[in-house]
Amino acid sequence: MIGVGATLMLLASYYGPGFHGNLTANGERFDSQAATAAHKSLPFGTRLRVCYKTCEVVRINDRGPYIHGRHLDLSEGTARRIGLIHSGIGQVKTTRLN
């Protein structure tokens, strides 16, 4: 578990096409442009500062990713805004904010 204030490097990817509007694990409709992410165990509502080329604060609202070795699935909008969209996968610096 990531403690509040802890900073870790995590392998992140982003949701591919076709998920927009689907229900997330917490019951929300997935918005591919919102600042949200999936993590396997962090509580829903956890806020993380995620940095690649730039940074964005995301809220955990789903479970995943389900590919071995990956720790965080970002929305497409977040991936675009932090500069991860072209590589599709990368090490991101994360800081738990709450």
mmCIF file as gemmi writes it, N, C-alpha and C atoms, coordinates in Angstrom:
data_model
loop_
_atom_site.group_PDB
_atom_site.id
_atom_site.type_symbol
_atom_site.label_atom_id
_atom_site.label_alt_id
_atom_site.label_comp_id
_atom_site.label_asym_id
_atom_site.label_entity_id
_atom_site.label_seq_id
_atom_site.pdbx_PDB_ins_code
_atom_site.Cartn_x
_atom_site.Cartn_y
_atom_site.Cartn_z
_atom_site.occupancy
_atom_site.B_iso_or_equiv
_atom_site.pdbx_formal_charge
_atom_site.auth_seq_id
_atom_site.auth_asym_id
_atom_site.pdbx_PDB_model_num
ATOM 1 N N . MET Axp A 1 ? 0.853 -1.18 0 1 0 ? 1 A 1
ATOM 2 C CA . MET Axp A 1 ? 0 0 0 1 0 ? 1 A 1
ATOM 3 C C . MET Axp A 1 ? 0.898 1.242 0 1 0 ? 1 A 1
ATOM 4 N N . ILE Axp A 2 ? 0.472 2.243 -0.687 1 0 ? 2 A 1
ATOM 5 C CA . ILE Axp A 2 ? 1.195 3.513 -0.776 1 0 ? 2 A 1
ATOM 6 C C . ILE Axp A 2 ? 0.67 4.423 0.329 1 0 ? 2 A 1
ATOM 7 N N . GLY Axp A 3 ? 1.546 4.832 1.248 1 0 ? 3 A 1
ATOM 8 C CA . GLY Axp A 3 ? 1.138 5.714 2.33 1 0 ? 3 A 1
ATOM 9 C C . GLY Axp A 3 ? 0.963 7.148 1.853 1 0 ? 3 A 1
ATOM 10 N N . VAL Axp A 4 ? 0.167 7.932 2.587 1 0 ? 4 A 1
ATOM 11 C CA . VAL Axp A 4 ? -0.045 9.339 2.251 1 0 ? 4 A 1
ATOM 12 C C . VAL Axp A 4 ? 1.301 10.055 2.275 1 0 ? 4 A 1
ATOM 13 N N . GLY Axp A 5 ? 1.585 10.802 1.214 1 0 ? 5 A 1
ATOM 14 C CA . GLY Axp A 5 ? 2.839 11.527 1.083 1 0 ? 5 A 1
ATOM 15 C C . GLY Axp A 5 ? 3.955 10.721 0.439 1 0 ? 5 A 1
ATOM 16 N N . ALA Axp A 6 ? 3.749 9.42 0.301 1 0 ? 6 A 1
ATOM 17 C CA . ALA Axp A 6 ? 4.783 8.568 -0.3 1 0 ? 6 A 1
ATOM 18 C C . ALA Axp A 6 ? 4.887 8.822 -1.796 1 0 ? 6 A 1
ATOM 19 N N . THR Axp A 7 ? 6.11 8.751 -2.29 1 0 ? 7 A 1
ATOM 20 C CA . THR Axp A 7 ? 6.373 8.909 -3.723 1 0 ? 7 A 1
ATOM 21 C C . THR Axp A 7 ? 6.992 7.622 -4.247 1 0 ? 7 A 1
ATOM 22 N N . LEU Axp A 8 ? 6.412 7.098 -5.325 1 0 ? 8 A 1
ATOM 23 C CA . LEU Axp A 8 ? 6.887 5.853 -5.932 1 0 ? 8 A 1
ATOM 24 C C . LEU Axp A 8 ? 6.917 5.997 -7.446 1 0 ? 8 A 1
ATOM 25 N N . MET Axp A 9 ? 7.8 5.245 -8.073 1 0 ? 9 A 1
ATOM 26 C CA . MET Axp A 9 ? 7.792 5.101 -9.526 1 0 ? 9 A 1
ATOM 27 C C . MET Axp A 9 ? 6.95 3.868 -9.842 1 0 ? 9 A 1
ATOM 28 N N . LEU Axp A 10 ? 5.936 4.048 -10.683 1 0 ? 10 A 1
ATOM 29 C CA . LEU Axp A 10 ? 5.044 2.954 -11.056 1 0 ? 10 A 1
ATOM 30 C C . LEU Axp A 10 ? 4.979 2.833 -12.571 1 0 ? 10 A 1
ATOM 31 N N . LEU Axp A 11 ? 4.807 1.626 -13.056 1 0 ? 11 A 1
ATOM 32 C CA . LEU Axp A 11 ? 4.621 1.418 -14.483 1 0 ? 11 A 1
ATOM 33 C C . LEU Axp A 11 ? 3.151 1.667 -14.808 1 0 ? 11 A 1
ATOM 34 N N . ALA Axp A 12 ? 2.92 2.647 -15.677 1 0 ? 12 A 1
ATOM 35 C CA . ALA Axp A 12 ? 1.56 3.043 -16.022 1 0 ? 12 A 1
ATOM 36 C C . ALA Axp A 12 ? 1.297 2.871 -17.506 1 0 ? 12 A 1
ATOM 37 N N . SER Axp A 13 ? 0.038 2.653 -17.816 1 0 ? 13 A 1
ATOM 38 C CA . SER Axp A 13 ? -0.447 2.621 -19.189 1 0 ? 13 A 1
ATOM 39 C C . SER Axp A 13 ? -1.742 3.426 -19.181 1 0 ? 13 A 1
ATOM 40 N N . TYR Axp A 14 ? -2.464 3.401 -20.294 1 0 ? 14 A 1
ATOM 41 C CA . TYR Axp A 14 ? -3.757 4.071 -20.296 1 0 ? 14 A 1
ATOM 42 C C . TYR Axp A 14 ? -4.805 3.19 -20.947 1 0 ? 14 A 1
ATOM 43 N N . TYR Axp A 15 ? -6.074 3.472 -20.577 1 0 ? 15 A 1
ATOM 44 C CA . TYR Axp A 15 ? -7.201 2.727 -21.13 1 0 ? 15 A 1
ATOM 45 C C . TYR Axp A 15 ? -7.248 2.911 -22.636 1 0 ? 15 A 1
ATOM 46 N N . GLY Axp A 16 ? -7.344 1.83 -23.354 1 0 ? 16 A 1
ATOM 47 C CA . GLY Axp A 16 ? -7.488 1.903 -24.801 1 0 ? 16 A 1
ATOM 48 C C . GLY Axp A 16 ? -8.89 2.338 -25.181 1 0 ? 16 A 1
ATOM 49 N N . PRO Axp A 17 ? -9.141 2.456 -26.476 1 0 ? 17 A 1
ATOM 50 C CA . PRO Axp A 17 ? -10.46 2.886 -26.93 1 0 ? 17 A 1
ATOM 51 C C . PRO Axp A 17 ? -11.539 1.863 -26.57 1 0 ? 17 A 1
ATOM 52 N N . GLY Axp A 18 ? -12.745 2.339 -26.464 1 0 ? 18 A 1
ATOM 53 C CA . GLY Axp A 18 ? -13.873 1.446 -26.226 1 0 ? 18 A 1
ATOM 54 C C . GLY Axp A 18 ? -14.365 1.39 -24.797 1 0 ? 18 A 1
ATOM 55 N N . PHE Axp A 19 ? -13.724 2.081 -23.865 1 0 ? 19 A 1
ATOM 56 C CA . PHE Axp A 19 ? -14.159 2.042 -22.472 1 0 ? 19 A 1
ATOM 57 C C . PHE Axp A 19 ? -15.017 3.24 -22.075 1 0 ? 19 A 1
ATOM 58 N N . HIS Axp A 20 ? -14.984 4.311 -22.858 1 0 ? 20 A 1
ATOM 59 C CA . HIS Axp A 20 ? -15.731 5.528 -22.52 1 0 ? 20 A 1
ATOM 60 C C . HIS Axp A 20 ? -17.21 5.188 -22.326 1 0 ? 20 A 1
ATOM 61 N N . GLY Axp A 21 ? -17.749 5.596 -21.192 1 0 ? 21 A 1
ATOM 62 C CA . GLY Axp A 21 ? -19.157 5.354 -20.884 1 0 ? 21 A 1
ATOM 63 C C . GLY Axp A 21 ? -19.437 4.065 -20.144 1 0 ? 21 A 1
ATOM 64 N N . ASN Axp A 22 ? -18.47 3.143 -20.107 1 0 ? 22 A 1
ATOM 65 C CA . ASN Axp A 22 ? -18.659 1.901 -19.345 1 0 ? 22 A 1
ATOM 66 C C . ASN Axp A 22 ? -18.644 2.195 -17.851 1 0 ? 22 A 1
ATOM 67 N N . LEU Axp A 23 ? -19.226 1.306 -17.071 1 0 ? 23 A 1
ATOM 68 C CA . LEU Axp A 23 ? -19.182 1.467 -15.621 1 0 ? 23 A 1
ATOM 69 C C . LEU Axp A 23 ? -17.812 1.075 -15.09 1 0 ? 23 A 1
ATOM 70 N N . THR Axp A 24 ? -17.29 1.886 -14.151 1 0 ? 24 A 1
ATOM 71 C CA . THR Axp A 24 ? -16.042 1.554 -13.467 1 0 ? 24 A 1
ATOM 72 C C . THR Axp A 24 ? -16.368 0.698 -12.25 1 0 ? 24 A 1
ATOM 73 N N . ALA Axp A 25 ? -15.356 0.208 -11.583 1 0 ? 25 A 1
ATOM 74 C CA . ALA Axp A 25 ? -15.544 -0.664 -10.415 1 0 ? 25 A 1
ATOM 75 C C . ALA Axp A 25 ? -16.267 0.04 -9.271 1 0 ? 25 A 1
ATOM 76 N N . ASN Axp A 26 ? -16.192 1.375 -9.219 1 0 ? 26 A 1
ATOM 77 C CA . ASN Axp A 26 ? -16.909 2.071 -8.139 1 0 ? 26 A 1
ATOM 78 C C . ASN Axp A 26 ? -18.306 2.505 -8.561 1 0 ? 26 A 1
ATOM 79 N N . GLY Axp A 27 ? -18.741 2.133 -9.773 1 0 ? 27 A 1
ATOM 80 C CA . GLY Axp A 27 ? -20.1 2.406 -10.222 1 0 ? 27 A 1
ATOM 81 C C . GLY Axp A 27 ? -20.272 3.658 -11.062 1 0 ? 27 A 1
ATOM 82 N N . GLU Axp A 28 ? -19.195 4.427 -11.254 1 0 ? 28 A 1
ATOM 83 C CA . GLU Axp A 28 ? -19.267 5.63 -12.094 1 0 ? 28 A 1
ATOM 84 C C . GLU Axp A 28 ? -19.192 5.249 -13.567 1 0 ? 28 A 1
ATOM 85 N N . ARG Axp A 29 ? -19.66 6.139 -14.418 1 0 ? 29 A 1
ATOM 86 C CA . ARG Axp A 29 ? -19.441 5.997 -15.854 1 0 ? 29 A 1
ATOM 87 C C . ARG Axp A 29 ? -18.029 6.494 -16.151 1 0 ? 29 A 1
ATOM 88 N N . PHE Axp A 30 ? -17.272 5.715 -16.915 1 0 ? 30 A 1
ATOM 89 C CA . PHE Axp A 30 ? -15.911 6.094 -17.262 1 0 ? 30 A 1
ATOM 90 C C . PHE Axp A 30 ? -15.922 7.234 -18.267 1 0 ? 30 A 1
ATOM 91 N N . ASP Axp A 31 ? -15.178 8.283 -17.957 1 0 ? 31 A 1
ATOM 92 C CA . ASP Axp A 31 ? -14.997 9.433 -18.849 1 0 ? 31 A 1
ATOM 93 C C . ASP Axp A 31 ? -13.539 9.419 -19.289 1 0 ? 31 A 1
ATOM 94 N N . SER Axp A 32 ? -13.308 9.151 -20.562 1 0 ? 32 A 1
ATOM 95 C CA . SER Axp A 32 ? -11.939 8.995 -21.048 1 0 ? 32 A 1
ATOM 96 C C . SER Axp A 32 ? -11.124 10.276 -20.978 1 0 ? 32 A 1
ATOM 97 N N . GLN Axp A 33 ? -11.777 11.421 -20.75 1 0 ? 33 A 1
ATOM 98 C CA . GLN Axp A 33 ? -11.047 12.691 -20.66 1 0 ? 33 A 1
ATOM 99 C C . GLN Axp A 33 ? -10.875 13.177 -19.22 1 0 ? 33 A 1
ATOM 100 N N . ALA Axp A 34 ? -11.494 12.505 -18.264 1 0 ? 34 A 1
ATOM 101 C CA . ALA Axp A 34 ? -11.409 12.919 -16.858 1 0 ? 34 A 1
ATOM 102 C C . ALA Axp A 34 ? -10.052 12.544 -16.267 1 0 ? 34 A 1
ATOM 103 N N . ALA Axp A 35 ? -9.703 13.192 -15.178 1 0 ? 35 A 1
ATOM 104 C CA . ALA Axp A 35 ? -8.441 12.93 -14.478 1 0 ? 35 A 1
ATOM 105 C C . ALA Axp A 35 ? -8.661 11.79 -13.488 1 0 ? 35 A 1
ATOM 106 N N . THR Axp A 36 ? -8.747 10.563 -14.04 1 0 ? 36 A 1
ATOM 107 C CA . THR Axp A 36 ? -8.993 9.377 -13.224 1 0 ? 36 A 1
ATOM 108 C C . THR Axp A 36 ? -8.017 8.27 -13.588 1 0 ? 36 A 1
ATOM 109 N N . ALA Axp A 37 ? -7.98 7.252 -12.711 1 0 ? 37 A 1
ATOM 110 C CA . ALA Axp A 37 ? -7.065 6.135 -12.928 1 0 ? 37 A 1
ATOM 111 C C . ALA Axp A 37 ? -7.588 4.893 -12.224 1 0 ? 37 A 1
ATOM 112 N N . ALA Axp A 38 ? -7.026 3.758 -12.631 1 0 ? 38 A 1
ATOM 113 C CA . ALA Axp A 38 ? -7.323 2.477 -11.991 1 0 ? 38 A 1
ATOM 114 C C . ALA Axp A 38 ? -6.074 1.971 -11.278 1 0 ? 38 A 1
ATOM 115 N N . HIS Axp A 39 ? -6.282 1.393 -10.103 1 0 ? 39 A 1
ATOM 116 C CA . HIS Axp A 39 ? -5.215 0.758 -9.336 1 0 ? 39 A 1
ATOM 117 C C . HIS Axp A 39 ? -5.808 -0.493 -8.708 1 0 ? 39 A 1
ATOM 118 N N . LYS Axp A 40 ? -4.991 -1.497 -8.492 1 0 ? 40 A 1
ATOM 119 C CA . LYS Axp A 40 ? -5.492 -2.781 -7.992 1 0 ? 40 A 1
ATOM 120 C C . LYS Axp A 40 ? -5.984 -2.726 -6.553 1 0 ? 40 A 1
ATOM 121 N N . SER Axp A 41 ? -5.386 -1.876 -5.701 1 0 ? 41 A 1
ATOM 122 C CA . SER Axp A 41 ? -5.739 -1.949 -4.283 1 0 ? 41 A 1
ATOM 123 C C . SER Axp A 41 ? -5.963 -0.614 -3.581 1 0 ? 41 A 1
ATOM 124 N N . LEU Axp A 42 ? -5.549 0.5 -4.144 1 0 ? 42 A 1
ATOM 125 C CA . LEU Axp A 42 ? -5.779 1.776 -3.46 1 0 ? 42 A 1
ATOM 126 C C . LEU Axp A 42 ? -7.274 2.039 -3.32 1 0 ? 42 A 1
ATOM 127 N N . PRO Axp A 43 ? -7.698 2.623 -2.204 1 0 ? 43 A 1
ATOM 128 C CA . PRO Axp A 43 ? -9.124 2.893 -2.017 1 0 ? 43 A 1
ATOM 129 C C . PRO Axp A 43 ? -9.665 3.852 -3.092 1 0 ? 43 A 1
ATOM 130 N N . PHE Axp A 44 ? -10.926 3.632 -3.473 1 0 ? 44 A 1
ATOM 131 C CA . PHE Axp A 44 ? -11.573 4.57 -4.376 1 0 ? 44 A 1
ATOM 132 C C . PHE Axp A 44 ? -11.543 5.959 -3.75 1 0 ? 44 A 1
ATOM 133 N N . GLY Axp A 45 ? -11.316 6.963 -4.566 1 0 ? 45 A 1
ATOM 134 C CA . GLY Axp A 45 ? -11.237 8.336 -4.075 1 0 ? 45 A 1
ATOM 135 C C . GLY Axp A 45 ? -9.827 8.786 -3.74 1 0 ? 45 A 1
ATOM 136 N N . THR Axp A 46 ? -8.876 7.853 -3.699 1 0 ? 46 A 1
ATOM 137 C CA . THR Axp A 46 ? -7.482 8.226 -3.451 1 0 ? 46 A 1
ATOM 138 C C . THR Axp A 46 ? -7.019 9.157 -4.565 1 0 ? 46 A 1
ATOM 139 N N . ARG Axp A 47 ? -6.32 10.212 -4.178 1 0 ? 47 A 1
ATOM 140 C CA . ARG Axp A 47 ? -5.774 11.153 -5.155 1 0 ? 47 A 1
ATOM 141 C C . ARG Axp A 47 ? -4.266 10.957 -5.247 1 0 ? 47 A 1
ATOM 142 N N . LEU Axp A 48 ? -3.792 10.859 -6.482 1 0 ? 48 A 1
ATOM 143 C CA . LEU Axp A 48 ? -2.369 10.71 -6.757 1 0 ? 48 A 1
ATOM 144 C C . LEU Axp A 48 ? -1.913 11.82 -7.684 1 0 ? 48 A 1
ATOM 145 N N . ARG Axp A 49 ? -0.747 12.375 -7.391 1 0 ? 49 A 1
ATOM 146 C CA . ARG Axp A 49 ? -0.089 13.263 -8.349 1 0 ? 49 A 1
ATOM 147 C C . ARG Axp A 49 ? 0.759 12.357 -9.228 1 0 ? 49 A 1
ATOM 148 N N . VAL Axp A 50 ? 0.485 12.375 -10.536 1 0 ? 50 A 1
ATOM 149 C CA . VAL Axp A 50 ? 1.148 11.487 -11.49 1 0 ? 50 A 1
ATOM 150 C C . VAL Axp A 50 ? 1.968 12.343 -12.448 1 0 ? 50 A 1
ATOM 151 N N . CYS Axp A 51 ? 3.281 12.058 -12.554 1 0 ? 51 A 1
ATOM 152 C CA . CYS Axp A 51 ? 4.179 12.866 -13.392 1 0 ? 51 A 1
ATOM 153 C C . CYS Axp A 51 ? 4.898 11.982 -14.404 1 0 ? 51 A 1
ATOM 154 N N . TYR Axp A 52 ? 4.922 12.454 -15.635 1 0 ? 52 A 1
ATOM 155 C CA . TYR Axp A 52 ? 5.702 11.835 -16.712 1 0 ? 52 A 1
ATOM 156 C C . TYR Axp A 52 ? 6.505 12.975 -17.339 1 0 ? 52 A 1
ATOM 157 N N . LYS Axp A 53 ? 6.013 13.616 -18.365 1 0 ? 53 A 1
ATOM 158 C CA . LYS Axp A 53 ? 6.652 14.846 -18.869 1 0 ? 53 A 1
ATOM 159 C C . LYS Axp A 53 ? 6.099 16.055 -18.129 1 0 ? 53 A 1
ATOM 160 N N . THR Axp A 54 ? 4.824 16.005 -17.795 1 0 ? 54 A 1
ATOM 161 C CA . THR Axp A 54 ? 4.174 16.987 -16.926 1 0 ? 54 A 1
ATOM 162 C C . THR Axp A 54 ? 3.397 16.201 -15.875 1 0 ? 54 A 1
ATOM 163 N N . CYS Axp A 55 ? 2.697 16.899 -15.002 1 0 ? 55 A 1
ATOM 164 C CA . CYS Axp A 55 ? 1.996 16.255 -13.894 1 0 ? 55 A 1
ATOM 165 C C . CYS Axp A 55 ? 0.505 16.554 -13.917 1 0 ? 55 A 1
ATOM 166 N N . GLU Axp A 56 ? -0.248 15.639 -13.324 1 0 ? 56 A 1
ATOM 167 C CA . GLU Axp A 56 ? -1.689 15.841 -13.14 1 0 ? 56 A 1
ATOM 168 C C . GLU Axp A 56 ? -2.118 15.065 -11.904 1 0 ? 56 A 1
ATOM 169 N N . VAL Axp A 57 ? -3.098 15.598 -11.186 1 0 ? 57 A 1
ATOM 170 C CA . VAL Axp A 57 ? -3.679 14.894 -10.041 1 0 ? 57 A 1
ATOM 171 C C . VAL Axp A 57 ? -4.851 14.066 -10.558 1 0 ? 57 A 1
ATOM 172 N N . VAL Axp A 58 ? -4.823 12.767 -10.245 1 0 ? 58 A 1
ATOM 173 C CA . VAL Axp A 58 ? -5.897 11.864 -10.66 1 0 ? 58 A 1
ATOM 174 C C . VAL Axp A 58 ? -6.579 11.282 -9.433 1 0 ? 58 A 1
ATOM 175 N N . ARG Axp A 59 ? -7.791 10.801 -9.648 1 0 ? 59 A 1
ATOM 176 C CA . ARG Axp A 59 ? -8.575 10.149 -8.598 1 0 ? 59 A 1
ATOM 177 C C . ARG Axp A 59 ? -8.778 8.687 -8.991 1 0 ? 59 A 1
ATOM 178 N N . ILE Axp A 60 ? -8.536 7.784 -8.046 1 0 ? 60 A 1
ATOM 179 C CA . ILE Axp A 60 ? -8.739 6.353 -8.298 1 0 ? 60 A 1
ATOM 180 C C . ILE Axp A 60 ? -10.24 6.058 -8.266 1 0 ? 60 A 1
ATOM 181 N N . ASN Axp A 61 ? -10.752 5.531 -9.394 1 0 ? 61 A 1
ATOM 182 C CA . ASN Axp A 61 ? -12.172 5.188 -9.46 1 0 ? 61 A 1
ATOM 183 C C . ASN Axp A 61 ? -12.42 3.817 -10.093 1 0 ? 61 A 1
ATOM 184 N N . ASP Axp A 62 ? -11.348 3.052 -10.326 1 0 ? 62 A 1
ATOM 185 C CA . ASP Axp A 62 ? -11.509 1.763 -10.985 1 0 ? 62 A 1
ATOM 186 C C . ASP Axp A 62 ? -10.415 0.807 -10.526 1 0 ? 62 A 1
ATOM 187 N N . ARG Axp A 63 ? -10.57 -0.457 -10.856 1 0 ? 63 A 1
ATOM 188 C CA . ARG Axp A 63 ? -9.585 -1.49 -10.547 1 0 ? 63 A 1
ATOM 189 C C . ARG Axp A 63 ? -8.841 -1.883 -11.81 1 0 ? 63 A 1
ATOM 190 N N . GLY Axp A 64 ? -7.607 -2.279 -11.647 1 0 ? 64 A 1
ATOM 191 C CA . GLY Axp A 64 ? -6.754 -2.659 -12.755 1 0 ? 64 A 1
ATOM 192 C C . GLY Axp A 64 ? -5.403 -2.003 -12.531 1 0 ? 64 A 1
ATOM 193 N N . PRO Axp A 65 ? -4.529 -2.062 -13.462 1 0 ? 65 A 1
ATOM 194 C CA . PRO Axp A 65 ? -4.61 -2.781 -14.735 1 0 ? 65 A 1
ATOM 195 C C . PRO Axp A 65 ? -4.461 -4.282 -14.52 1 0 ? 65 A 1
ATOM 196 N N . TYR Axp A 66 ? -4.85 -5.044 -15.521 1 0 ? 66 A 1
ATOM 197 C CA . TYR Axp A 66 ? -4.824 -6.495 -15.422 1 0 ? 66 A 1
ATOM 198 C C . TYR Axp A 66 ? -3.754 -7.117 -16.312 1 0 ? 66 A 1
ATOM 199 N N . ILE Axp A 67 ? -2.75 -6.336 -16.634 1 0 ? 67 A 1
ATOM 200 C CA . ILE Axp A 67 ? -1.595 -6.84 -17.376 1 0 ? 67 A 1
ATOM 201 C C . ILE Axp A 67 ? -0.429 -6.919 -16.405 1 0 ? 67 A 1
ATOM 202 N N . HIS Axp A 68 ? 0.202 -8.086 -16.323 1 0 ? 68 A 1
ATOM 203 C CA . HIS Axp A 68 ? 1.284 -8.321 -15.365 1 0 ? 68 A 1
ATOM 204 C C . HIS Axp A 68 ? 2.355 -7.228 -15.453 1 0 ? 68 A 1
ATOM 205 N N . GLY Axp A 69 ? 2.744 -6.721 -14.294 1 0 ? 69 A 1
ATOM 206 C CA . GLY Axp A 69 ? 3.817 -5.75 -14.208 1 0 ? 69 A 1
ATOM 207 C C . GLY Axp A 69 ? 3.356 -4.301 -14.24 1 0 ? 69 A 1
ATOM 208 N N . ARG Axp A 70 ? 2.14 -4.062 -14.692 1 0 ? 70 A 1
ATOM 209 C CA . ARG Axp A 70 ? 1.626 -2.683 -14.715 1 0 ? 70 A 1
ATOM 210 C C . ARG Axp A 70 ? 0.907 -2.388 -13.409 1 0 ? 70 A 1
ATOM 211 N N . HIS Axp A 71 ? 1.008 -1.128 -12.946 1 0 ? 71 A 1
ATOM 212 C CA . HIS Axp A 71 ? 0.466 -0.764 -11.639 1 0 ? 71 A 1
ATOM 213 C C . HIS Axp A 71 ? -0.627 0.288 -11.699 1 0 ? 71 A 1
ATOM 214 N N . LEU Axp A 72 ? -0.737 0.996 -12.803 1 0 ? 72 A 1
ATOM 215 C CA . LEU Axp A 72 ? -1.684 2.106 -12.887 1 0 ? 72 A 1
ATOM 216 C C . LEU Axp A 72 ? -2.186 2.203 -14.321 1 0 ? 72 A 1
ATOM 217 N N . ASP Axp A 73 ? -3.51 2.337 -14.476 1 0 ? 73 A 1
ATOM 218 C CA . ASP Axp A 73 ? -4.124 2.6 -15.779 1 0 ? 73 A 1
ATOM 219 C C . ASP Axp A 73 ? -4.708 3.999 -15.722 1 0 ? 73 A 1
ATOM 220 N N . LEU Axp A 74 ? -4.246 4.855 -16.595 1 0 ? 74 A 1
ATOM 221 C CA . LEU Axp A 74 ? -4.698 6.246 -16.638 1 0 ? 74 A 1
ATOM 222 C C . LEU Axp A 74 ? -5.778 6.417 -17.687 1 0 ? 74 A 1
ATOM 223 N N . SER Axp A 75 ? -6.602 7.442 -17.519 1 0 ? 75 A 1
ATOM 224 C CA . SER Axp A 75 ? -7.539 7.784 -18.586 1 0 ? 75 A 1
ATOM 225 C C . SER Axp A 75 ? -6.741 8.288 -19.784 1 0 ? 75 A 1
ATOM 226 N N . GLU Axp A 76 ? -7.34 8.203 -20.96 1 0 ? 76 A 1
ATOM 227 C CA . GLU Axp A 76 ? -6.668 8.696 -22.164 1 0 ? 76 A 1
ATOM 228 C C . GLU Axp A 76 ? -6.34 10.182 -22.043 1 0 ? 76 A 1
ATOM 229 N N . GLY Axp A 77 ? -7.269 10.957 -21.47 1 0 ? 77 A 1
ATOM 230 C CA . GLY Axp A 77 ? -7.031 12.394 -21.302 1 0 ? 77 A 1
ATOM 231 C C . GLY Axp A 77 ? -5.832 12.683 -20.424 1 0 ? 77 A 1
ATOM 232 N N . THR Axp A 78 ? -5.713 11.965 -19.32 1 0 ? 78 A 1
ATOM 233 C CA . THR Axp A 78 ? -4.556 12.152 -18.439 1 0 ? 78 A 1
ATOM 234 C C . THR Axp A 78 ? -3.278 11.748 -19.161 1 0 ? 78 A 1
ATOM 235 N N . ALA Axp A 79 ? -3.305 10.616 -19.846 1 0 ? 79 A 1
ATOM 236 C CA . ALA Axp A 79 ? -2.114 10.173 -20.592 1 0 ? 79 A 1
ATOM 237 C C . ALA Axp A 79 ? -1.682 11.241 -21.595 1 0 ? 79 A 1
ATOM 238 N N . ARG Axp A 80 ? -2.639 11.858 -22.258 1 0 ? 80 A 1
ATOM 239 C CA . ARG Axp A 80 ? -2.321 12.909 -23.231 1 0 ? 80 A 1
ATOM 240 C C . ARG Axp A 80 ? -1.732 14.139 -22.524 1 0 ? 80 A 1
ATOM 241 N N . ARG Axp A 81 ? -2.369 14.539 -21.434 1 0 ? 81 A 1
ATOM 242 C CA . ARG Axp A 81 ? -1.933 15.763 -20.752 1 0 ? 81 A 1
ATOM 243 C C . ARG Axp A 81 ? -0.558 15.637 -20.095 1 0 ? 81 A 1
ATOM 244 N N . ILE Axp A 82 ? -0.183 14.422 -19.668 1 0 ? 82 A 1
ATOM 245 C CA . ILE Axp A 82 ? 1.139 14.27 -19.036 1 0 ? 82 A 1
ATOM 246 C C . ILE Axp A 82 ? 2.211 13.821 -20.018 1 0 ? 82 A 1
ATOM 247 N N . GLY Axp A 83 ? 1.822 13.582 -21.276 1 0 ? 83 A 1
ATOM 248 C CA . GLY Axp A 83 ? 2.807 13.24 -22.305 1 0 ? 83 A 1
ATOM 249 C C . GLY Axp A 83 ? 3.066 11.758 -22.49 1 0 ? 83 A 1
ATOM 250 N N . LEU Axp A 84 ? 2.193 10.905 -21.97 1 0 ? 84 A 1
ATOM 251 C CA . LEU Axp A 84 ? 2.38 9.454 -22.059 1 0 ? 84 A 1
ATOM 252 C C . LEU Axp A 84 ? 1.668 8.842 -23.27 1 0 ? 84 A 1
ATOM 253 N N . ILE Axp A 85 ? 0.865 9.622 -23.958 1 0 ? 85 A 1
ATOM 254 C CA . ILE Axp A 85 ? -0.014 9.081 -24.995 1 0 ? 85 A 1
ATOM 255 C C . ILE Axp A 85 ? 0.751 8.403 -26.131 1 0 ? 85 A 1
ATOM 256 N N . HIS Axp A 86 ? 1.889 8.916 -26.529 1 0 ? 86 A 1
ATOM 257 C CA . HIS Axp A 86 ? 2.6 8.353 -27.679 1 0 ? 86 A 1
ATOM 258 C C . HIS Axp A 86 ? 3.325 7.049 -27.336 1 0 ? 86 A 1
ATOM 259 N N . SER Axp A 87 ? 3.929 6.986 -26.159 1 0 ? 87 A 1
ATOM 260 C CA . SER Axp A 87 ? 4.608 5.74 -25.779 1 0 ? 87 A 1
ATOM 261 C C . SER Axp A 87 ? 3.606 4.693 -25.308 1 0 ? 87 A 1
ATOM 262 N N . GLY Axp A 88 ? 2.497 5.141 -24.715 1 0 ? 88 A 1
ATOM 263 C CA . GLY Axp A 88 ? 1.454 4.23 -24.271 1 0 ? 88 A 1
ATOM 264 C C . GLY Axp A 88 ? 1.707 3.566 -22.934 1 0 ? 88 A 1
ATOM 265 N N . ILE Axp A 89 ? 2.95 3.491 -22.534 1 0 ? 89 A 1
ATOM 266 C CA . ILE Axp A 89 ? 3.336 2.863 -21.27 1 0 ? 89 A 1
ATOM 267 C C . ILE Axp A 89 ? 4.632 3.513 -20.809 1 0 ? 89 A 1
ATOM 268 N N . GLY Axp A 90 ? 4.772 3.694 -19.509 1 0 ? 90 A 1
ATOM 269 C CA . GLY Axp A 90 ? 6.011 4.28 -19.009 1 0 ? 90 A 1
ATOM 270 C C . GLY Axp A 90 ? 6.03 4.356 -17.494 1 0 ? 90 A 1
ATOM 271 N N . GLN Axp A 91 ? 7.222 4.602 -16.978 1 0 ? 91 A 1
ATOM 272 C CA . GLN Axp A 91 ? 7.39 4.798 -15.535 1 0 ? 91 A 1
ATOM 273 C C . GLN Axp A 91 ? 6.936 6.196 -15.175 1 0 ? 91 A 1
ATOM 274 N N . VAL Axp A 92 ? 5.994 6.299 -14.264 1 0 ? 92 A 1
ATOM 275 C CA . VAL Axp A 92 ? 5.511 7.599 -13.809 1 0 ? 92 A 1
ATOM 276 C C . VAL Axp A 92 ? 5.845 7.769 -12.328 1 0 ? 92 A 1
ATOM 277 N N . LYS Axp A 93 ? 6.124 8.987 -11.957 1 0 ? 93 A 1
ATOM 278 C CA . LYS Axp A 93 ? 6.37 9.319 -10.557 1 0 ? 93 A 1
ATOM 279 C C . LYS Axp A 93 ? 5.015 9.639 -9.926 1 0 ? 93 A 1
ATOM 280 N N . THR Axp A 94 ? 4.66 8.916 -8.877 1 0 ? 94 A 1
ATOM 281 C CA . THR Axp A 94 ? 3.377 9.125 -8.222 1 0 ? 94 A 1
ATOM 282 C C . THR Axp A 94 ? 3.571 9.517 -6.768 1 0 ? 94 A 1
ATOM 283 N N . THR Axp A 95 ? 2.75 10.439 -6.325 1 0 ? 95 A 1
ATOM 284 C CA . THR Axp A 95 ? 2.732 10.849 -4.917 1 0 ? 95 A 1
ATOM 285 C C . THR Axp A 95 ? 1.305 10.754 -4.427 1 0 ? 95 A 1
ATOM 286 N N . ARG Axp A 96 ? 1.091 10.009 -3.351 1 0 ? 96 A 1
ATOM 287 C CA . ARG Axp A 96 ? -0.259 9.901 -2.79 1 0 ? 96 A 1
ATOM 288 C C . ARG Axp A 96 ? -0.565 11.164 -1.997 1 0 ? 96 A 1
ATOM 289 N N . LEU Axp A 97 ? -1.699 11.798 -2.297 1 0 ? 97 A 1
ATOM 290 C CA . LEU Axp A 97 ? -2.06 13.066 -1.692 1 0 ? 97 A 1
ATOM 291 C C . LEU Axp A 97 ? -3.066 12.939 -0.533 1 0 ? 97 A 1
ATOM 292 N N . ASN Axp A 98 ? -3.821 11.846 -0.484 1 0 ? 98 A 1
ATOM 293 C CA . ASN Axp A 98 ? -4.773 11.68 0.632 1 0 ? 98 A 1
ATOM 294 C C . ASN Axp A 98 ? -4.869 10.223 1.036 1 0 ? 98 A 1
